[in-house]
């Protein structure tokens, strides 16, 4: 690492759980899904452009992925690595995972049933229907949709594709890290928004401590923050402006030992900081990100994470499934 003093790590050194994925598996998954996913671009901007004393900020633009988020990677990985029955697939989602599964199912000619809570945005619900999946809106939060999806899987025999707590999902999301490292091998630090933990778990497993991985959560949904403090996944609040993408009750069991080993720091930010980050992304860079997609960027702008001037900081802009935003 070339930059200054590393962020204080949050690690439980008594970790003994098995890390569920490795780099060889990630490379295999990347080759498998490559014909079906975009190699999303990176964009390097000067820190001064966004009011920061940084030489450079490198944005990984996963909002330009098929279906509008990184979730497409995990969806294809699941359907290409596992046998899909005649009943098709079923998924529960705050929105983006459902959109991704619906898109992948459409492209691969599979049936899909997607359960979302009422907090799922109209834009995401419309995309799920547009991709031809059966959409069921039920309950107020992701946990409600998850329970309903499990019942449907039991009744129908459909293959469950979990949003974050399956090895195949972690492998698919890890390809973001593989790709980013190829595009910019000089990163010192990478900021990633956290919901259930599939993205940060996969990417952190890929980098395996060779760079600082910083998790960013809304103050209203501190799932990984609370889990790391407790030493295990625990129920946390699930609200706020990014609740349709970053507010499950708890992080995944599979990603948690990865986070204990390789996530160096967690940052909590306000809803106001997220909205400000959305505005800056649009006003200065002409990128329209959804709240969850702007959350990692918000940690820099709000000084939740303070980087050294010469530190090379990457940020995953992970989703763009939002309706037009009026910032007036």
Buried (B, 14 or more C-beta within 10 A) or exposed (E): EEBEEEBEBBBBEEBEBEBBBBBEBBBBBBEBBEEBBBEBEBEEBEBEEBEBEBBBBBBBBBBBBBBBBBBBBBBBBBBBBBEBEEBBBBBBBBBBBBBBBBBBBBBBEBBBBBBBBEBBBEBBBBBBEEBEBBBBBBBEBBBBBBBBBBEBBEEBEBBBBBBBBBBBBBBBBBBBBBBBBEBBEEBBBBBBBBBBBBBBBBBBBBBBBEBBBBBBBBBBBBBBBBBBEEEBBBEBBBBBBBBBBBBBBBBBBBBBBBBBBBBBBBBBBBBEBBBBBBBBBBEEBEBBBBBBBBBBBBBBBBEBBEBBEEBBBBBBBBBBBBEEBEEE
